[in-house]
């Protein structure tokens, strides 16, 4: 009898844990969806409405909005990890590698601009956002280093790292946003400009 009661209690506990986890996932998904749509940090009320839960439930699943934002950042990194990778890394002719590198960067920024813009804004006050920015920049530099290894291998290490730093900065989100929204360049114009620049920067 005691074993049966214990088993029932375990099932109840497991059921509650599963419901709580489903709630956390729904709220995190809703938060990311709202940020992708609006580019602003949503309120608890907006998140609850999007997730189909009560506002009180948001704070049952997460102790604070900061904790929810951290979970949303993790979801973003997982959901869009494939856009942060360069297709056929290091493969192809010089021209093909330039094209694939730029195409990957443009696609990433076109699809995730609202999230990246918010991360940049939050970096003034939140270490986690600063860390996310740094991680994205280092990831881009690492990818460029591997993708253009043929070219930079002809340089001494310090010069090679300078070239990678220039490429990473030139094709960063801040550079993309200036080209797109300050200088009014469309995706195709931006792609051509970055392509010409990389042709001149790479040895």
N, C-alpha and C positions, 0 to 999 in steps of 0.2 A: 504493500500500500504506500509506504513512504517513498519507494522507488518510483512509483507511478506519479505521485505528487511532485517529486523532484523533477521528473521528466516533463511534466506539464509546465512547471515553472521555467524550465530551460527553454521550452518552445515559446512561451510567452515572451521571455527575455529576448530570444532570437528574433521573434516577430517584431518586437519594438525596435530592436537595433536595425533590422532590415528597413522598416518604415522610416526611421530617422535617417538612414543613409540615402534612401530614395528621396527624402525631403531635401537633404543637403545637396544632392545632385541636381534636383529640379531648381532649387534656388540659385545655385552656381551657374547652371545653364542659362537661366533667365537673366542673371546679371550680365553675363558675357553677351547675350543677344542684344540687350538694351544698349550696352556700350558700343557694340559694332554698329548699331542703328543710329545712335544719337551722338556718340563721341563725348558724352558727359557721364559723370558718376551718378548713377540712379539712386533715388531715395529708397528707404525700406518699403514705403507704400507702393512705389512703382515696381519694385522687385517682386513684392508679394502678389500684386495683380498679374504680372507677367507669368509667375510660377504657378498661379492658381492656389495659393495658400493664404492664410491670414498673416497680417503683419506681425502678430505676436509669434507666429511659427518661425519667422525668419530668425528671431533672436533665441528661439529654442534650439535651432540648428547651428547657429553661430553666436559666439559670445559678444561679438562686436562687428560693425561694418568693416573694420580693418581686417579682421580675420576672414570675413567673406571676400574681401578684395584680394587677399593673398591666395585664397582658394581659386578665385577667378583667374588670377595670373597664372597659376599652375595649369588650370584647364586650357587657357589660351596657348601656353607653351606646348602642351600636348596636342591640342587640336590643330595647330598650325605649324607643327614641327617640320612637316614635309615641305612647307614653303621656305623654310630656312635652310634647306639643303640645295646644293647645286646638282642638277641632273647630269649624269655621266661625268662625275667629278674627275677632272684631270684628263679626260679623253677627248680626242678630236684634234683638228687643226687649230692653230692659233685663232683664226677667225671664228671657228665654231665654238671654241671655249669662251671667247669674248662675248659672243652672242648668247650662249647659254647662261653665263654669269649674270649679264645685265637683265636678261629675261626673268631670271629667278628673283632678282632684287626688285624689279618693277612690279612683278606679280604680287610679291609679299606686301609691298607698300600699298598698292592699289586695293588689296583685299582687307588689310588690317590697319589702315591709316587711323581710324578713330580710336582704336585701342592704343596704338603707339603714341598718339597725341596725348591721350590721357595719362599714360605711363610717364611721359616726359613732364607733364604738368605736376604729377604727384611726386616726382623725384625731388622737388624742392623741399618737401616735408616728410617724405617716407623713405627710409633706408631700403626697404624691399623694392621700391620702384627704381631707386638708383642702382641697386644690384641687378635688376632685370635689364636696365639699359646697358650696363657694363657687360652682362652676359651676351646680349645680342650683338654688341660691337665686337667682342672677342670672338664670338662664333663666326661672324662675317669675315674677320681677319684670318681666322684659321682656314676657312673655306677658300678664300682667295689665295692663301699661301699654297695650299694643296693644288688648287686648280691651275695656277700659273707657275708651278714648280719648274717647268722647262725653261721659262724665261728668266726667273729670278735666280736660278742655279748658276747663271753666268756672272752674278754679282758677288761682291764680298758681302758677308752677313749683314753689316750695318746698312749698306745700300739696299739690300734686298728687303730689310724690314721697313726702310723708309718708303720704298715703292708700295709695299703692302699697306702701310699706314695711309698713304695718299689714296690708294684705290678704295680702301674701306671708308675713308672720310668722304671722298667724292661720291660714293654710291650709298651713303648713309640715309637714314630717314629724314634728317634735317635738310640734307642737300636735295632729296626728292621733293620735300614740301616747298622749299624755296623755288625750285624749278617749276613745280606744278601750280602753286598758288600765289607766288609773288611775281614770277616772270611769265606765268601763263602758258607754259609749255605743255602740250598734250603728251600722252604716253609715247606716241611714235616719235615726236620731236625730241623728247627726253632720251629715248633709247638711242637715237642717232647721235645726240650730243655726247652721251656717255661712251658710246662706241668709239667715236673719234678720239675722245680724251684717253681712253684706255690704250688705243693704238699708239698714241704718242708717249704715254707713261711707261708702258712695258718695254724692256730692252729688246 
